[in-house]
Each structure stands twice: as C-alpha cells, then as structure tokens.
Amino acid sequence: MTAQTAPAPVKEPEKSAPEKRSWWRVDSTEGLWRNLALVAVLVILVIAGIITRPDLYGDGEWVRRNIFTILELASVIGVVTVGMTFVIIGGGIDLSVGAIIALAGVWSTTVATQEFGAAGMIFCAIAVGIGVGLVNGILIAYGRLVAFIATLAMLVAARGLAAQISGKQTQVSGNSFINGLAANDFLGIPILVIMLAVVVAAGWVLLNRTTFGRRTVAVGGNVEAARLAGINVKRHTLLLYALSGLCCGIAAIMLTSQSTSAQAAMANLYELDAIAAAIIGGTLLSGGRGTIIGSVLGVLVFSTITNLFAINDVPSEVQNMVKGGIIVAAVLIQQIQFKSVSQFFNKNNKLTTS
C-alpha cells in the first residue's frame, strides 16, 4: 500500500492593504479653498480700511451704508460677470459686453422707446442685449470666427451704432420707475443689490443644477468629446452668447438707473473688469472650469479695493495699477500645477503603506 500524501494547502490570495485616501483632493476642494482665499482677501481689505480710516469705521451707521455702497458699486459689473463666466467656462470670450450695454442703454432711452413706459424700456434693453449676443454667437458658432475677433468687431460696431442712435449726445431717462431702481430699496436693501442677488442665484442654479450647466463645462473642457457625447456644440455656443447678451441688457437698465441717462461711452472697459473678476474667481481662460460664487467674490474684491482707495483719496491711476497686478497674479496662480502637490502626498501615502 502506498502512503497517501495530504494535499498541499491552498494559499489564499494576499489581501492588499487598503489604499489610504489622500486628504488633498484638488478637483473637489480647489474651488472651496479659492473662495475662502477671496473671503480672506476681503477681510484683509476691511482691516486695511479700519487701520487707514479709523474715524470712518468707528461709525456703525457709516459702516452699514458703506457696505451697501460697495454692493451697489458691484451690482452692474456683477451681473455682466455672471454672463461672462458662462461664456469663458464654455471656452469662449466676449469683449463686446461694454458696447452691448451702451447700445442697449441708448436704444432703451430714445424718445420713441420711452413713450412705451418702463416695460417698453426694459423689453427694449433686454431684446437688444439678446439680439447682439445672438449675432456674436452666429458669427462664432456658425461663421467659425475666432471669438476674440468676432466680439472685438462687435465692440467697435455696437459703440458706433450707439453713437449714431444718440447723435453722440447724452440721453436723459425721464421714467420714474427706471430711475427709482437705483434710488429705492426694499426692506432696507437697495433694489440694485436685490437684482444682483437674483441674477447670481439664477446663474448658480443654471450652472450647477441643470443640463445646460453640465453641457457648458463639457463644451469648454473638450469640444470634440462634447460633440461625440451628442451635444450640439454650435447651438450651445449660440445660447451662451445670448445669455451674455441677456445679462448685458439687465445691466444696461441698472446702469441707466444709476445715472438717469445713457450715452454711447457708458460701460467703458466693463469687459475687462468682468473678465478680470471671473479670472480672480477661478474661471479658467481655457474653459471647462469656473464658479459663479468665485466670480462674484472677484467682483467684490475689485469693488472693495475701489472703495478703499476712494475713502483714502488714492488716485485712480494707482487703483488701475493694483488691478493689473492682481490680474497677473491670478493668471500665474492658475498656472500652478496643484496636481503635482496631490501626487506628492499620494506618493508619501504609498510609501507609508508599503
């Protein structure tokens, strides 16, 4: 009889050690950290104001009024920045927003338009804004023009048309409702600030809670991938510029209310302020990433700087130089590869688990 050998025990596969999750999550937390950094900048600016003008900040009533002054200063450009943020996230650029505001404002304050009352003026401003935005979108999406060239041409053309309509004269708004938007408040909050809040809330929902917002990010991130996924890229681009025009039409009414007039030179360089605020807020110029909250915080940073310089009688030339420096710094920060930091910590985690 041959002795039976016991079968060799089957080796169970070794369980790999659970991979440790890195505490540094770039994609999910970078926007949060950037927004917190912008809030910190606002706090620093307030502290600078307290140090430089303690006589003013010692008055509680003045502080309250000054806060609303800053918010009103940010209201018009904030509305424009919401539309600009969508365009940039979608991979485009709009250099014509200031000219669209001028054209919408001039057209809505003509004698013929004012005869239709406040409703007619508001409808005219919004219709002109959307109409010019659609022209931009058609030239870019279907005419295959570069966005920079198309909107630059519209900047010149819209300003020229505004000057032609107004006869190079300032047109006074005689409508009490339109003029009262900047002068009145609701529950102690200026109407213009409420309008800004409504536009920001609508923009946030549109970008973060709708298919339109997801498609905007997809188109800006990778046009070809978005097309292969079934997105009508041309139509979506058209809608993005129409949305920017809509925001310009709303801003035209707000700016007309502030000055009770409109002229071809109004909203000068607003396109640069809107682009700068969006960049400060974390919107990538190459498209595919950005937040509405970040862009609004960028607007508030610039408005607070303007207010700080105003109460300290600092020349506007210095303010412009500071703004330029902030824009350059923001673009440089965008170029920092945060992923390398993430890879560094992931590498350390792997070393500790091995």
Secondary structure, DSSP 8 states (H G I E B T S, - for coil): ----------------------S--HHHHHHHHHHHHHHHHHHHHHHHHHHH-HHHHT-HHHHHHHHHHHHHHHHHHHHHHHHHHHHHHTT---TTHHHHHHHHHHHHTSHHHHTTHHHHHHHHHHHHHHHHHHHHHIIIIIS---HHHHHHHHHHHHHHHHHHHHTTS-EE---HHHHHHHH-EETTEEHHHHHHHHHHHHHHHHHHSSHHHHHHHHHHH-HHHHHHTT--HHHHHHHHHHHHHHHHHHHHHHHHHHHTEE-TTTTTTHHHHHHHHHHHTT--TTSS---HHHHHHHHHHHHHHHHHHHHTT--HHHHHHHHHHHHHHHHHHHTS-HHHHHHHHHHHHHHHH-
